[in-house]
């Protein structure tokens, strides 16, 4: 199943990367384009030039159905559940649970930093894990950030694949999980195997329960994100797709070369 | 003999450069008073609360209109479709779009407190510029906001915001494109009108 998905992703990657790169005109052997200059490359209104599609969404009708499903799931189930959850647990406790969940996912970030040859960042992740698991009492606190100023280095397998040039493939709106694409869904599945949870209790429902719980907790810490998106947009499906694609692209684009040029500024 | 024209040219060049430097302010200099002005109004205790909402919004919009280019935003958000519109249609669309932004984002800004804006860098390319900032606040992790600006005389006006890599204008542009494909301009206008109405209803409640 996984290899099938991978094949599918590679198959689509050529098509989507061709579409994506027309927009930004990056040559393979070129020095990475400066992020700020990228902002000024948005010539999508230049006279006589029709804006290019920068996403690949042939499954839009199906995706829209799942988008509606997730929307209903949110308003009928998640939102009331979140209200109750927020009422029962004070913010401090929910915040600590968030820290715990984050700390437990450190191996995912570590592995993916290593896979992207980000050795320094991998080191930061190890330090963070050691500090937070001990001084932070099993990860419920985040002294690594508060006392040592070490921010987590967010990397997942979807980003690793993107780093090595794997294209996004078809855009997907997945039931329960939300916006994704073939590459990131493969990444999501692969990351599940790097999570220590799987090795403690190898039961699907436990993992699913842990995932659901961590998502509800995350929602309780950022309750307004989805509702704001709905509120400000005229076509929330398109808005979410655009946010997801641009946000993921930015996260993948932070390779060390670029970071160095950022520091020189 | 040969040197003199060179010196003359050099002097001309220096004067020209100095003139350019004096005539146009930097993008950051244009942006700063706008952002600070908006924050001052929102934090002003004399303008706080529901009672002063109308005055407060008017003040924020007065500052925003000086610092943001809503015509350029509308033009870019519609893309190719803008060209086919009549003058009246363009004007009406700009009005609706500006109203939507006012309704949606000032309300959001009002909820924020204790934010600090750190100006990081600016870049100029032709008549456009980008200013990168980091927003630090007590309740969220710091995030990057870049302002994309267009030169207007000696000033620079904002037409796009890029938050953590996500372009605000591009987001609307994609939505408009999708709506225009199905419902044409008349349909888009209707959706915008309805959206603005929902905000106004919510506020009167």
Interface residues (C-beta under 8 A of the other chain):
Chain A: X34 X36 X37 X39 X40 X42 X44 X45 X50 X51 X151 X228 X231 X232 X233 X234 X235 X238 X239 X241 X242 X243 X246 X247 X249 X250 X251 X253 X265
Chain B: X75 X76 X79 X80 X82 X104 X105 X108 X120 X121 X123 X125 X128 X129 X130 X132 X141 X146 X148 X160 X162 X164 X165 X166 X167 X169 X170 X171 X172 X173 X174 X175 X176 X177 X178 X179 X188 X191 X192 X195
